[in-house]
Amino acid sequence: MADTATRADAPGKAPKPAKRKRTLRRRIIRAGKSLTRRLASYQAAQSRVPDAPFVDKELFPFLQELEERWEEIAAEARAVVKLRDHIPNIQDISPDQANIATASNWKTFFLYGFGTPLGHNSVQAPVTTEILSRVPGIQTAFFSILAPGYHIPAHTGITKAVLRVHLGLIIPREREKCRIRVGDQIKAWQEGKLFVLDDTYEHEVWNDTEDERVILLFDFDRPMRFGGRLVSKLFLQLMKLTAFYQEPKKNLRDAEGRFAAAAQRANENMEKLADL
C-alpha cells in the first residue's frame, strides 16, 4: 500500500483525471482548428468584403467615430494603464494564449467579452465603451498593452466570422519599429489611426523600442451573405459550449473584480491625500 501511495503522489506524475482532461482539451482544440479551416473557405466566399490580410477601413463608415474621438479613448487608456500591475496578462484570461505570451509582456484590459460589455471595467472607460456599443456585431474589445522589446510570435486567429480593428492610442516614438505583420504585409501603428485586419492570416508583432505600446483592439462580425452569417452564428454558439469560451469568461469575471477593487483603493488613497 505504501509503495502504491508513493507512486501515485510522486512529483511530476499528474493524476490520471488531470491527464485525461489535458488530452481531451488538446483533441478538442485540434478538432476545432480542423473545423475552422474547412469553414474558412466557405466564409471567405460568403464575405461581402475582400478576403485579404488588411481590409479597407473605408468600407466600414461606423469606424470613423473612433478616429475622430481617439484622444478621449487614449485618455481613458492612460488612466487604466496607471494601474498596470492590476491588469491581467492575456494568458491569465485565456490560457490557450500561453504559447505566444510570457510573463507580463502582454496585458489586456477587456471592455467587451463575447458580445457583452463588462460592467465594472466599462466604468473605467465609459466613453470608449459607449462608442464601441455602436459598432455593429461587436464581439470582443480590450486595451492591448505591449511591453518594450517584446515580440509576439507568428500565430493565427480562430475564425473568419469576425474582423479585427487596431486603433493606435499610445505609440512609441520610433513607431516604425513597432509593427505588425499580417500575411505578407507589414504595418506600423500610428496614434489616432486604425486599420482593419483578418487575423486568420498568420500574423506576428514586434515592439523593438524602449516604449510601451497601447492600442484599442476589437472584433466585430464580418459582413457576409445569409448563408455565411448563419454558419458563423452556429459556429460561435458551438464555441460557447467549450472550455475555450467558458474558462476565459470566468477568468474575465474574476479579473474584473480584482481591478475594480484596486481602482477603488487608488481612488480612496487619492481622496486621503487631497484631505491632507
C-alpha positions as CSV (number, residue, x, y, z in Angstrom):
1,M,0.0,0.0,0.0
2,A,2.8,2.4,0.9
3,D,4.6,1.8,-2.4
4,T,1.3,2.4,-4.3
5,A,0.7,5.7,-2.5
6,T,4.3,6.8,-3.1
7,R,4.0,6.2,-6.8
8,A,0.6,8.0,-7.0
9,D,2.0,11.0,-5.2
10,A,5.4,11.1,-6.9
11,P,6.4,14.5,-8.1
12,G,5.8,15.0,-11.8
13,K,3.2,12.3,-12.0
14,A,-0.1,14.0,-12.8
15,P,-3.2,12.3,-11.6
16,K,-4.9,10.4,-14.4
17,P,-8.1,12.6,-14.4
18,A,-5.9,15.7,-15.0
19,K,-4.0,14.0,-17.8
20,R,-7.3,12.9,-19.4
21,K,-8.6,16.4,-19.2
22,R,-5.5,17.9,-20.9
23,T,-5.6,15.2,-23.6
24,L,-9.3,15.9,-24.2
25,R,-8.6,19.6,-24.4
26,R,-5.9,19.1,-27.0
27,R,-8.1,16.9,-29.1
28,I,-11.0,19.4,-28.9
29,I,-8.6,22.2,-30.0
30,R,-7.3,20.1,-32.9
31,A,-10.8,19.3,-34.0
32,G,-11.8,22.9,-33.7
33,K,-8.9,24.1,-35.8
34,S,-9.7,21.5,-38.4
35,L,-13.4,22.6,-38.5
36,T,-12.4,26.3,-38.7
37,R,-10.1,25.7,-41.7
38,R,-12.9,23.9,-43.5
39,L,-15.3,26.8,-42.7
40,A,-12.9,29.5,-43.6
41,S,-13.1,28.9,-47.4
42,Y,-16.9,29.0,-47.2
43,Q,-16.9,32.1,-45.1
44,A,-14.5,33.8,-47.4
45,A,-16.8,33.0,-50.4
46,Q,-19.7,34.4,-48.4
47,S,-17.9,37.6,-47.3
48,R,-19.2,40.9,-48.6
49,V,-15.8,42.5,-48.1
50,P,-12.4,41.3,-49.6
51,D,-10.7,38.3,-48.1
52,A,-7.3,39.9,-47.5
53,P,-4.8,40.4,-44.7
54,F,-5.9,44.1,-44.4
55,V,-9.3,45.3,-45.4
56,D,-10.0,48.9,-46.4
57,K,-11.4,50.8,-43.4
58,E,-13.5,53.0,-45.7
59,L,-15.8,50.0,-46.1
60,F,-16.9,50.5,-42.5
61,P,-18.2,54.1,-42.0
62,F,-19.1,53.3,-38.4
63,L,-15.4,53.2,-37.6
64,Q,-14.9,56.9,-38.3
65,E,-16.1,57.9,-34.9
66,L,-13.2,56.0,-33.3
67,E,-10.6,58.0,-35.1
68,E,-12.5,61.3,-34.6
69,R,-12.6,60.7,-30.8
70,W,-9.3,58.8,-30.3
71,E,-7.9,61.3,-27.9
72,E,-10.8,60.7,-25.5
73,I,-10.2,57.0,-25.8
74,A,-6.5,57.4,-25.2
75,A,-7.1,59.5,-22.1
76,E,-9.2,56.6,-20.6
77,A,-6.5,54.1,-21.6
78,R,-3.8,56.2,-19.9
79,A,-5.9,56.2,-16.7
80,V,-6.3,52.4,-16.8
81,V,-2.6,51.9,-17.5
82,K,-1.6,53.7,-14.3
83,L,-2.9,50.6,-12.6
84,R,-0.9,48.2,-14.9
85,D,0.2,46.0,-12.0
86,H,-3.5,45.0,-11.6
87,I,-4.2,44.5,-15.3
88,P,-4.3,40.8,-16.2
89,N,-1.9,39.2,-18.7
90,I,-3.6,37.8,-21.7
91,Q,-2.6,34.2,-20.7
92,D,-4.3,34.8,-17.4
93,I,-7.6,35.3,-19.2
94,S,-7.1,32.8,-22.0
95,P,-4.7,30.0,-21.0
96,D,-4.6,28.9,-24.7
97,Q,-2.5,32.1,-25.4
98,A,0.4,30.9,-23.2
99,N,2.3,29.8,-26.2
100,I,2.5,33.4,-27.6
101,A,2.6,35.4,-24.3
102,T,5.1,35.3,-21.5
103,A,5.3,36.8,-18.0
104,S,3.8,40.4,-18.0
105,N,4.8,41.4,-21.5
106,W,1.2,41.5,-22.9
107,K,-1.5,42.9,-20.7
108,T,-5.2,43.2,-21.7
109,F,-8.0,45.3,-20.1
110,F,-11.2,44.0,-21.5
111,L,-14.3,46.1,-22.2
112,Y,-16.3,43.6,-24.1
113,G,-16.2,39.8,-23.9
114,F,-18.1,37.6,-26.4
115,G,-20.5,40.3,-27.3
116,T,-21.2,41.5,-23.8
117,P,-19.9,44.7,-22.1
118,L,-18.0,44.1,-18.8
119,G,-19.8,46.2,-16.3
120,H,-17.0,47.1,-13.8
121,N,-14.4,47.6,-16.5
122,S,-16.7,49.7,-18.6
123,V,-16.9,52.1,-15.6
124,Q,-13.2,52.7,-16.1
125,A,-13.6,53.6,-19.7
126,P,-17.2,54.9,-20.2
127,V,-16.5,56.9,-23.4
128,T,-14.7,54.0,-25.1
129,T,-17.5,51.6,-24.1
130,E,-20.2,53.9,-25.4
131,I,-18.5,54.4,-28.7
132,L,-18.0,50.6,-29.1
133,S,-21.7,50.0,-28.4
134,R,-22.4,51.5,-31.8
135,V,-20.1,49.0,-33.7
136,P,-22.4,46.5,-35.4
137,G,-21.8,43.0,-34.1
138,I,-19.2,43.9,-31.6
139,Q,-17.7,40.8,-30.0
140,T,-14.5,41.3,-28.0
141,A,-12.7,44.6,-27.2
142,F,-9.8,45.5,-25.0
143,F,-6.9,47.8,-24.4
144,S,-3.9,45.8,-25.6
145,I,-0.7,46.8,-23.7
146,L,2.6,45.5,-25.1
147,A,5.9,45.8,-23.2
148,P,9.0,47.3,-24.7
149,G,11.2,44.9,-26.6
150,Y,8.6,42.2,-26.8
151,H,7.8,40.0,-29.8
152,I,4.5,38.1,-30.2
153,P,5.4,35.1,-32.4
154,A,3.6,34.2,-35.5
155,H,0.1,32.7,-34.9
156,T,-3.4,32.6,-36.5
157,G,-6.8,33.5,-35.3
158,I,-9.8,31.2,-35.0
159,T,-12.5,32.2,-37.4
160,K,-13.3,34.4,-40.4
161,A,-16.6,35.2,-38.8
162,V,-15.1,38.4,-37.4
163,L,-12.7,41.1,-38.5
164,R,-10.3,42.8,-36.1
165,V,-9.6,46.5,-35.6
166,H,-6.5,48.1,-34.1
167,L,-6.7,51.8,-33.1
168,G,-3.4,53.4,-32.1
169,L,-3.5,55.2,-28.7
170,I,-0.1,55.3,-27.1
171,I,2.6,54.5,-29.7
172,P,6.4,54.5,-29.2
173,R,8.3,57.5,-30.6
174,E,10.2,55.2,-33.0
175,R,6.9,53.9,-34.3
176,E,8.3,52.2,-37.4
177,K,10.0,49.8,-35.1
178,C,6.6,48.9,-33.5
179,R,4.7,46.9,-36.1
180,I,2.5,44.0,-37.1
181,R,2.8,41.6,-40.0
182,V,-0.4,40.0,-41.3
183,G,0.2,37.6,-44.2
184,D,3.0,39.2,-46.3
185,Q,2.0,42.8,-45.3
186,I,3.5,44.9,-42.5
187,K,2.0,48.0,-40.9
188,A,3.2,50.2,-38.1
189,W,0.7,51.7,-35.6
190,Q,0.0,55.5,-35.6
191,E,-1.7,57.4,-32.9
192,G,-5.3,58.2,-33.8
193,K,-5.3,55.9,-36.8
194,L,-6.9,52.5,-37.2
195,F,-6.7,49.6,-39.6
196,V,-8.8,46.5,-40.1
197,L,-7.3,43.1,-40.4
198,D,-8.3,39.4,-40.8
199,D,-6.4,37.6,-38.0
200,T,-6.9,34.2,-39.6
201,Y,-3.9,35.1,-41.7
202,E,-0.7,34.3,-40.0
203,H,0.4,37.4,-38.0
204,E,3.1,38.5,-35.6
205,V,4.0,41.6,-33.7
206,W,7.2,43.4,-32.8
207,N,7.8,46.2,-30.3
208,D,11.5,46.9,-31.0
209,T,11.5,50.1,-28.9
210,E,12.1,51.1,-25.3
211,D,8.5,52.4,-25.0
212,E,5.2,50.7,-24.2
213,R,2.6,50.3,-26.9
214,V,-1.2,50.7,-26.2
215,I,-3.9,50.1,-28.7
216,L,-7.7,49.5,-28.6
217,L,-8.2,46.1,-30.2
218,F,-11.7,44.8,-31.0
219,D,-13.5,42.3,-33.2
220,F,-16.8,42.7,-35.0
221,D,-18.9,40.5,-37.2
222,R,-17.6,40.2,-40.8
223,P,-20.3,41.3,-43.3
224,M,-21.5,38.2,-45.0
225,R,-24.3,36.8,-47.1
226,F,-27.1,35.0,-45.3
227,G,-25.5,31.5,-45.6
228,G,-22.3,32.8,-44.1
229,R,-24.0,34.6,-41.3
230,L,-26.0,31.5,-40.4
231,V,-22.9,29.2,-40.4
232,S,-20.8,31.7,-38.4
233,K,-23.6,32.2,-35.8
234,L,-23.9,28.4,-35.3
235,F,-20.1,28.1,-35.0
236,L,-19.9,30.9,-32.4
237,Q,-22.8,29.3,-30.4
238,L,-20.9,26.0,-30.5
239,M,-17.7,27.7,-29.3
240,K,-19.6,29.0,-26.3
241,L,-20.2,25.4,-25.1
242,T,-16.4,24.7,-24.9
243,A,-13.7,25.5,-22.4
244,F,-12.3,27.9,-25.0
245,Y,-15.3,30.2,-24.1
246,Q,-16.2,29.1,-20.5
247,E,-12.7,29.4,-19.0
248,P,-11.9,32.9,-20.3
249,K,-15.5,34.0,-19.3
250,K,-14.8,33.0,-15.7
251,N,-11.3,34.5,-15.7
252,L,-12.6,37.8,-17.1
253,R,-15.2,38.0,-14.3
254,D,-12.5,37.3,-11.6
255,A,-10.0,39.8,-13.2
256,E,-12.7,42.4,-13.5
257,G,-13.5,42.2,-9.8
258,R,-9.8,42.4,-8.8
259,F,-9.2,45.5,-10.9
260,A,-12.4,47.2,-9.6
261,A,-11.1,46.7,-6.1
262,A,-7.7,48.1,-7.0
263,A,-9.2,51.1,-8.7
264,Q,-11.4,51.8,-5.6
265,R,-8.3,51.6,-3.3
266,A,-6.5,54.0,-5.6
267,N,-9.3,56.5,-5.5
268,E,-9.6,56.3,-1.7
269,N,-5.9,57.0,-1.4
270,M,-6.2,60.0,-3.7
271,E,-9.0,61.3,-1.6
272,K,-7.0,60.9,1.6
273,L,-4.1,62.8,0.0
274,A,-6.4,65.6,-1.1
275,D,-7.6,65.9,2.6
276,L,-4.1,66.4,3.9
